[in-house]
Amino acid sequence: MRIYIYGGGEKIVGRSGVGQAIRHQRECLRRAEIETTSRWTKDTAAMHVNTVLPDSVLAALGARLRGRKVVWYGHSTMEDFRGSFKGSDILAPLFRHWIKFCYSLGDVVLTPTEYSRQLLEGYGLKRPVYSISNGVDTSYFRPDPSVRSAFRQRYGLQETDQVVISVGHTIARKGLPEFLELARRIPYAQFLWFGWTDPRLIPQEIVQAMENAPANVRFPGFVDRDQLREAYCGADVFAFMSREETEGIVVLEALACGIPTVVRDIPVYSVWLEDGKNIYKASNTEKFQQRVEGILANSLPDLTSAGQAVAESRSLEAIGSQLRDLYRRERILPPLPAPVRQRHARA
């Protein structure tokens, strides 16, 4: 039996967390020894849908006509749609109705965290909603001190320069204005923001904020994952000031690479990330400044080993195993024969 991972819209979301999640799904299932396909085949058991674009609705309806199950990934919520692109705050209530309609076409809805699961269930979805992480490739994103020099040479940084990075779309919801303010408060450090958004989609106040960014801020734009890993391993702090997330794959990548990480203290991180234990949290820019300066001055405990353990718990292998078990429970994949189930239970 195969899982058809629908690729419609992947070119549009390819540079976002959703695009990364789609790639992760293919790899998670491969590592769980479940075949995937990019088109319908006779042995296709179900279809994964990852976007809420109109073509995804048509694809889901087509799957139903074929009598196949639809697994819809709930990457988007009304809450994380706000503060993103032009007009998003006005359109957010309509967006909620739209995604509820989309997700309702799924037999099963998967979403990355318990927080996002509770949000979606609060919309009144009648379909079962499960929380399963998007995962992180810990075999690729891992500490590598040897690339520190390459990262610094690429951006003309000195070995002694203290460097703070962030990753994401250049939008307000990702905390870009706060990141710029943090850079103003810590002028002796260099700040780099990795990520790009079409300027036509960005509100004018964000465009102006970027144009008036302090001199110690750079915008390298979108980079491939080799350069991104290089940045995680070569910088001193990862400051993720996003105001709303359903998970944040970049947080998992940073933790996996062993870079000291500070995230905004928002509900999505309340269960699986603990302040002062495996990560640092900050509720406002002043707190971010305290945390970041403490890390740069080596006056705060090193939490990177504990952070790596969190990433390992959400490795692609672990998520693949969870998906396989869920699909058997939901009868998307056939259940194990009784003797095999007994051996698994004893193990």
Phi, psi and omega in degrees: 000142181240160174250122178274113177267103184296128186260003179300132181084356183295328178294328181286319185260006187303329182265011181250178176298329178295317177299319177295321180297321178298316179296322178296321181300316179301315183287321177302313182291323177299316181290338175270008179062038174246124182286144175241163179215156179255011177204169179291135173228167183297330183258019176290125182269325185199166179239132172272134173237134186240344181245170178243033176279158183305325181295332179292324177297314179297321179295319180295319178296322177296323178295320180295321178297330178277355182076023180256153181279152180244125174253109183258125179275121180271074178282334188251143172228164175299323185295321181270357172281327179298150175068024182252277186252176180306128177079003185295325180294322180289321185276351187306314179298321176293323178298321178300315179297320182295312182291329175297317177299314181299307184297331180292344177280350178275148171283329179223140175246127176248139179217152195290332187222165175298325179299310181291329176298316180295322177299312183293320177295329177291343176282352180090023177296138180264352179274153176295133181243125181241148175258120176220125183303152172290340177082172179212142180278090183286349174282341179254310178274102182207160180300137179208086182300340184292341182267359181302314181295320180298319178299315184289324176294322181301323184249017175064035181261146176279156179299330182273352179295139175267129191233129177244132180235161169214163185221134176155175173301148179275074182225163183297320184300330179282357177088023182299314179301321180291325178297319178294321177294321178299320179296322178295326182281340180235070187292343182277353179254158176261137183240129179234131178247116180262126181141160184212145174224140178307119182304335179293341182262352186267134175303150185300326181294330177285321176301315180294321179298320179291321179294330181258021181299148178298161187295339182269016179244137175231153178237088180293346181084197179285133177233157179287172188289337174297313180290330179291316176299320177302319180292316178302319185277343185255345180270175183257332181215140169252114181251109182252101189260018181304139183274341183202135179213157166266339170198293184102081180301325182295331176295317178297320179297316180297314179298319181297327181276355176077024176271134176305130191234137175236126178240160174291141180280084181239161188304327184301335182261006189291333186264313191258352175237129184245124180300129178080357179248306178232002180194166171249142179239154179215138184268343180206177185296323178299317179292322176301316180301316180298316182293312183295315179295325177296320178293315181297328181272000182059031180260359177248149178301147178280117182254009191294325179296318178294324177295320177297324179296323176298315179299318180298325180292344179242031178295163180297327177296315181296318181289323177300318178297319178296319179297316180300315180295318180295318182292330174289319180295324180270008178061027172281321172248152179295146179291160176293146172301153185307312180300324179291320178300320181294320179294320178296320181295319179292327180293000000 
